[in-house]
Amino acid sequence: MTQKRDLRIVFMGTPDFAVATLKALLDHNYNVVGVITAPDRKAGRGQKLRASAVKEFALKHNLNILQPKNLKAESFIEELKALNANLQIIVAFRMLPKVVWQMPEYGTFNLHASLLPQYRGAAPIHWALIHGETKTGVTTFFIDEKIDTGAIILSEETEIGNDTTVGELHDELMAIGSDLVIKTVKLIENDKISPTIQTQSEDLKTAYKLNRDNCKLDWNRDIDTIYDKIRGLNPFPAAWCYLDNNDDELIAIKLYGVEKELAKHNHEAGTIFSNKEELKVACENGYIKVNEIQLPGKRKMDIKSLLNGFEFSESAKLL
């Protein structure tokens, strides 16, 4: 019987998505000798320093924490070497320099929230929904010089519901992903790994970093495209558009919970129809019924609460 490798693991990650994997490693009694996470950042109205979700978890479990600003700094490289890790696990972190990912004996692997090679990039969960995919998954792979292109170790697929939001899919993939990391670690621990080179294809979809421009809605698109974009950005960072309510200026609003109402009509795209109970917006092939909305400087609210105190003009439109 082959003797198990004695693993000394460095874990790198920052947001909530990464916490589930770090917890799983501890729950399975793996030796996590160091946790690398982002420096504390100013946040909120008071601009107070806030630790990452991974740091907060690591502190509660008395783990050794490093927060380098520069991953190529000699001081950080020396600290990392001193941990004497033989495996590095990356979940929702940033791109690593070669000197870092080449360091451990058993390699550095990453958990990515898509079925690679599809949706390489920063926001794979969002873009799978925005593009109306019916399935997605998680993949573990060894890091190489490029982003999300390394040899695949394991992957696991899951179905996407017609009404699934990015918040729901995020939590599902977080759980599936943490399990996949443990399966991957066990393979490495038992020296039974056989990675597969990623296939190259002409029709690869990219998970671009989200920004204000690519989160804006276009009401001239068809109902499915608009609906998928809204749920693919709900609840974070949220799809937005302008409201023209015949005031002096346009206001930017965010949309969250919505429904589709298929119908034939001749209304101009973006035209608003509202009463005391509901609000819906015309688009190609029907209407988007808005259930949750956020106005500038206000909290997200259900549509009935909004309609109690806000009036839409007869010619109001979303742009």
C-alpha positions in Angstrom: 0.0 0.0 0.0 1.4 3.4 -1.0 2.1 5.7 1.9 0.2 8.9 2.0 2.1 12.1 1.4 2.4 14.4 4.4 0.9 17.6 3.0 1.8 21.1 4.2 -0.8 23.4 2.6 -0.8 27.1 1.9 -4.2 28.4 1.1 -4.8 31.6 -0.9 -8.2 33.3 -1.2 -10.2 36.4 -0.3 -14.0 36.4 -0.5 -16.8 34.3 1.1 -16.6 31.8 -1.8 -13.1 30.8 -0.6 -14.1 30.4 3.0 -16.1 27.2 2.4 -13.0 25.5 0.9 -10.7 26.6 3.7 -13.3 25.3 6.3 -13.5 22.0 4.4 -9.7 21.6 4.6 -9.7 22.1 8.4 -12.8 19.9 8.8 -10.8 17.1 7.0 -7.8 17.7 9.4 -5.4 18.9 6.7 -2.4 20.8 7.8 -2.9 24.4 6.6 0.5 26.1 7.4 -0.4 29.5 6.0 -3.2 31.6 4.6 -2.6 34.3 2.0 -5.3 36.9 1.6 -5.7 40.5 0.4 -4.7 43.4 2.6 -7.4 45.0 4.7 -9.3 47.6 2.7 -11.3 50.7 3.6 -15.0 50.2 3.2 -18.3 51.7 4.1 -19.3 55.3 4.9 -16.7 55.5 7.7 -14.0 54.2 5.4 -12.8 51.8 8.2 -10.4 49.1 7.4 -12.2 45.8 6.8 -10.6 42.4 6.7 -11.4 39.9 3.9 -13.8 37.0 4.7 -10.9 34.6 4.5 -8.9 36.6 7.0 -11.8 36.8 9.5 -12.2 33.0 9.3 -8.5 32.4 9.6 -8.3 34.6 12.7 -11.0 32.6 14.4 -9.0 29.4 13.7 -5.6 30.8 14.7 -4.1 30.2 11.3 -0.9 31.9 10.2 -1.9 34.8 7.9 0.1 36.8 5.3 -1.4 39.8 3.5 1.1 40.8 0.8 0.5 43.9 -1.3 3.1 42.8 -3.8 3.3 39.0 -4.6 6.7 39.5 -6.2 8.2 41.3 -3.2 11.3 39.5 -1.9 10.1 39.8 1.7 6.9 38.0 0.8 8.7 35.3 -1.2 11.0 34.6 1.8 8.0 34.4 4.2 6.3 32.0 1.8 9.4 29.8 1.5 9.7 29.7 5.3 6.3 28.1 5.5 7.8 25.0 3.8 4.6 24.2 2.1 4.5 21.4 -0.5 1.0 22.2 -1.9 -0.7 25.5 -2.6 -4.5 25.8 -3.1 -6.0 28.9 -4.7 -9.7 29.9 -4.5 -10.8 33.4 -5.7 -7.5 35.1 -5.4 -5.4 37.1 -7.9 -3.0 36.0 -10.6 0.2 34.5 -9.1 3.8 35.2 -10.4 5.7 32.1 -11.6 8.0 32.2 -8.6 5.0 31.6 -6.3 3.0 29.0 -8.2 6.2 26.9 -9.0 7.3 26.9 -5.4 5.7 23.8 -3.8 6.8 20.2 -4.6 3.3 19.0 -5.4 2.2 22.1 -7.3 -0.3 24.8 -7.0 -3.9 24.2 -8.0 -6.9 26.5 -8.4 -10.7 26.0 -8.0 -12.5 27.8 -10.8 -16.3 28.2 -10.9 -17.0 27.0 -14.5 -16.5 23.9 -16.6 -13.1 24.8 -18.1 -12.1 25.7 -20.8 -15.4 27.7 -20.9 -15.7 30.9 -19.0 -12.1 31.6 -18.1 -11.8 34.9 -16.3 -12.9 36.9 -13.3 -16.7 36.4 -13.3 -17.6 32.9 -14.5 -20.8 32.4 -12.4 -22.3 35.7 -13.6 -21.6 35.2 -17.3 -22.9 31.6 -17.3 -26.3 33.0 -16.2 -26.1 36.2 -18.4 -25.6 33.9 -21.4 -28.6 31.7 -20.4 -26.6 28.5 -19.9 -28.5 25.5 -18.6 -25.5 23.9 -16.9 -22.2 24.9 -15.4 -19.9 23.5 -12.7 -16.5 23.8 -11.0 -13.0 22.7 -12.0 -9.7 22.2 -10.3 -6.6 22.7 -12.4 -2.9 23.2 -12.0 -1.9 26.9 -12.5 0.4 27.8 -15.4 1.6 31.1 -17.0 -1.8 32.1 -18.4 -5.2 32.7 -16.7 -7.3 29.5 -16.1 -5.5 27.5 -18.9 -3.7 24.9 -16.8 -4.1 21.1 -16.9 -7.5 20.0 -15.4 -7.5 17.7 -12.4 -11.2 17.2 -11.7 -14.5 18.9 -12.7 -18.1 18.5 -11.6 -21.2 19.6 -13.4 -24.5 21.0 -12.1 -27.8 22.1 -13.8 -28.9 25.7 -13.8 -32.6 26.4 -13.2 -34.5 28.8 -15.4 -35.0 31.3 -12.6 -31.7 30.8 -10.7 -29.9 34.0 -9.6 -26.2 34.5 -9.3 -26.6 34.6 -5.5 -28.1 31.1 -5.5 -25.7 29.7 -8.0 -22.7 31.2 -6.2 -23.7 29.4 -3.0 -24.3 26.1 -4.8 -21.0 26.2 -6.6 -19.3 27.2 -3.3 -20.5 24.0 -1.7 -19.7 21.8 -4.8 -16.4 23.4 -5.2 -15.2 22.8 -1.6 -16.1 19.1 -2.0 -14.1 19.0 -5.3 -11.1 20.5 -3.6 -11.1 17.8 -1.0 -11.4 15.1 -3.7 -8.4 16.8 -5.5 -6.3 17.0 -2.3 -6.9 13.3 -1.7 -5.7 12.4 -5.1 -2.5 14.4 -4.6 -2.1 13.0 -1.1 -2.3 9.5 -2.5 -0.2 10.3 -5.6 -3.0 9.3 -7.9 -3.4 12.4 -10.0 -3.6 12.4 -13.8 -4.3 15.9 -15.1 -5.7 16.5 -18.6 -4.5 19.3 -20.9 -7.3 21.8 -21.7 -8.8 21.6 -25.2 -8.4 24.6 -27.5 -11.6 25.6 -29.3 -12.9 28.5 -31.4 -16.1 28.9 -29.5 -14.8 29.6 -26.0 -16.8 32.1 -23.9 -14.9 34.5 -21.7 -15.9 35.5 -18.1 -14.9 39.2 -18.4 -14.5 41.3 -15.3 -17.7 43.1 -14.5 -17.9 46.8 -14.7 -20.5 49.6 -14.9 -20.8 49.3 -18.7 -21.4 45.6 -19.0 -23.9 45.6 -16.2 -26.1 48.1 -17.9 -29.4 46.9 -19.4 -30.4 47.4 -23.0 -34.2 47.4 -23.3 -34.0 47.0 -27.0 -32.9 43.3 -26.5 -35.3 40.4 -26.4 -37.1 39.4 -23.1 -34.9 36.3 -22.4 -31.6 38.3 -22.8 -32.8 41.1 -20.5 -34.2 38.6 -17.9 -31.0 36.5 -17.9 -28.9 39.6 -17.4 -30.9 40.8 -14.5 -30.8 37.4 -12.7 -27.2 36.9 -13.6 -26.4 40.1 -11.7 -28.8 39.6 -8.8 -28.0 40.4 -6.0 -24.4 41.5 -6.9 -23.4 43.8 -8.4 -26.9 44.3 -9.8 -28.1 45.2 -13.3 -28.9 48.9 -13.8 -30.4 51.3 -16.3 -31.6 54.9 -16.4 -35.1 56.0 -15.5 -36.5 58.9 -17.6 -39.4 60.1 -15.5 -39.8 63.5 -17.3 -37.7 65.2 -14.5 -34.7 67.4 -15.1 -32.3 64.5 -15.3 -32.1 60.8 -15.7 -31.6 58.7 -12.5 -29.8 55.4 -12.4 -31.8 52.5 -10.8 -30.9 48.9 -10.0 -33.2 45.9 -10.7 -33.2 42.7 -8.7 -36.1 40.3 -8.6 -38.0 40.2 -11.9 -40.4 37.9 -13.8 -41.1 37.4 -17.5 -44.5 38.1 -19.1 -44.5 36.8 -22.7 -46.9 38.8 -24.9 -47.2 40.5 -28.3 -47.4 44.2 -28.2 -46.4 47.4 -30.2 -45.1 49.4 -27.3 -41.7 51.1 -27.5 -38.9 49.2 -25.6 -38.5 50.5 -22.1 -42.0 51.9 -21.7 -43.2 51.6 -18.1 -46.7 50.4 -17.1 -47.5 50.8 -13.4 -50.4 50.9 -11.0 -50.6 50.6 -7.2 -49.7 46.9 -7.3 -47.2 46.3 -10.0 -44.7 47.7 -12.5 -43.7 46.2 -15.8 -41.5 47.3 -18.7 -42.0 46.6 -22.4 -39.3 44.8 -24.3 -39.2 42.5 -27.4 -41.6 39.6 -27.0 -43.2 40.8 -23.8 -42.7 42.6 -20.5 -40.3 42.4 -17.6 -42.3 42.5 -14.3 -40.2 44.2 -11.7 -40.5 42.9 -8.1 -37.5 44.5 -6.4 -35.8 47.8 -7.3 -33.3 50.3 -5.8 -33.3 54.0 -6.3 -30.2 56.2 -5.8 -29.4 56.6 -2.2 -32.2 54.2 -1.1 -32.2 50.6 0.0 -33.5 47.8 -2.2 -37.3 47.6 -1.8 -40.2 45.5 -3.1 -42.2 47.2 -5.8 -45.4 47.7 -3.7 -43.3 49.7 -1.2 -41.9 51.9 -4.0 -45.3 52.5 -5.6 -46.7 53.7 -2.3 -44.5 56.7 -2.3 -43.2 57.2 -5.9 -45.1 58.2 -9.0 -44.1 57.4 -12.5 -45.2 59.8 -15.2 -47.4 58.7 -18.0 -44.5 58.7 -20.4 -41.9 57.2 -18.0 -39.3 55.0 -19.7 -36.3 52.9 -18.8 -33.3 53.6 -20.9 
